[in-house]
């Protein structure tokens, strides 16, 4: 299993609608990209002040499945239209697990 984790820190003043659009846009990718095996995401609970504001974990069978997702036009559109306008900072990791 290949895991793709992204953490986002929102721009100052990002609206709740903009944050929800990021989540909805990502979740909607399941309809377009069949290499996605599972998706989990949500806002940080605010338990630590130094955490990022939002995280997503998307799972794939293999590297090829991830690359299909990464380069897919629907994903690129979500990044351009929803994520980039609301994002101040991003951290990402791709790792494998049994």
C-alpha positions in Angstrom: 0.0 0.0 0.0 1.3 3.5 -0.9 0.2 6.4 1.4 0.0 10.0 0.3 -0.2 12.5 3.2 -0.7 16.2 2.8 -0.9 18.8 5.6 -2.1 22.3 4.8 -1.9 25.5 6.7 -4.7 27.9 5.6 -4.1 31.5 4.4 -5.1 34.1 7.0 -8.8 34.7 6.7 -9.6 31.6 4.6 -13.4 31.1 4.8 -15.1 28.0 6.0 -16.6 27.7 2.5 -13.1 27.7 1.0 -11.9 25.0 3.4 -14.9 22.9 2.7 -14.4 23.3 -1.0 -10.9 21.8 -0.6 -12.3 18.8 1.2 -15.2 18.4 -1.2 -12.9 18.7 -4.2 -10.5 16.1 -2.9 -13.3 13.7 -2.0 -14.9 14.2 -5.4 -11.8 12.8 -7.1 -12.9 9.3 -6.3 -15.4 9.6 -9.1 -12.6 10.4 -11.6 -9.5 8.5 -10.5 -9.9 4.8 -10.1 -6.5 4.2 -8.6 -7.6 5.8 -5.3 -8.2 3.0 -2.8 -9.2 5.1 0.2 -9.3 8.7 1.4 -9.4 10.1 4.9 -9.2 13.8 5.7 -10.3 16.5 8.0 -9.4 19.6 10.0 -7.0 19.6 12.9 -8.6 19.3 16.3 -6.6 22.2 17.7 -5.0 20.1 20.5 -1.6 21.4 19.6 -1.1 25.0 18.5 1.8 24.2 16.1 -0.1 21.7 14.0 -1.2 22.3 10.5 -4.9 23.1 9.9 -5.9 20.2 7.7 -4.6 16.8 6.6 -5.5 14.2 4.0 -4.4 10.6 3.7 -5.0 9.0 0.3 -4.1 5.4 -0.3 -3.1 3.6 -3.5 -2.0 0.1 -4.5 1.4 1.2 -5.9 3.5 4.1 -7.2 1.9 3.9 -10.6 -1.5 4.5 -9.0 -0.2 7.5 -7.1 1.4 8.9 -10.2 -1.9 8.5 -12.1 -3.6 10.5 -9.3 -0.9 13.1 -9.1 -0.9 13.9 -12.8 -4.7 13.5 -13.4 -6.4 16.6 -14.9 -9.2 16.4 -12.3 -6.7 16.5 -9.4 -4.7 19.3 -11.0 -8.0 21.3 -11.3 -8.8 20.8 -7.6 -5.3 22.0 -6.7 -5.6 25.1 -8.9 -9.1 26.1 -8.1 -9.5 25.2 -4.5 -6.3 24.2 -2.7 -3.8 26.9 -3.9 -6.0 29.9 -3.2 -6.7 28.7 0.4 -3.2 27.4 1.2 -0.4 29.3 2.9 1.8 26.3 3.5 2.0 22.6 2.6 3.8 19.6 3.8 3.7 16.2 2.1 4.9 12.7 2.5 4.5 9.6 0.3 5.4 6.3 2.0 4.7 2.6 1.8 3.1 0.4 4.4 2.3 -3.4 4.5 
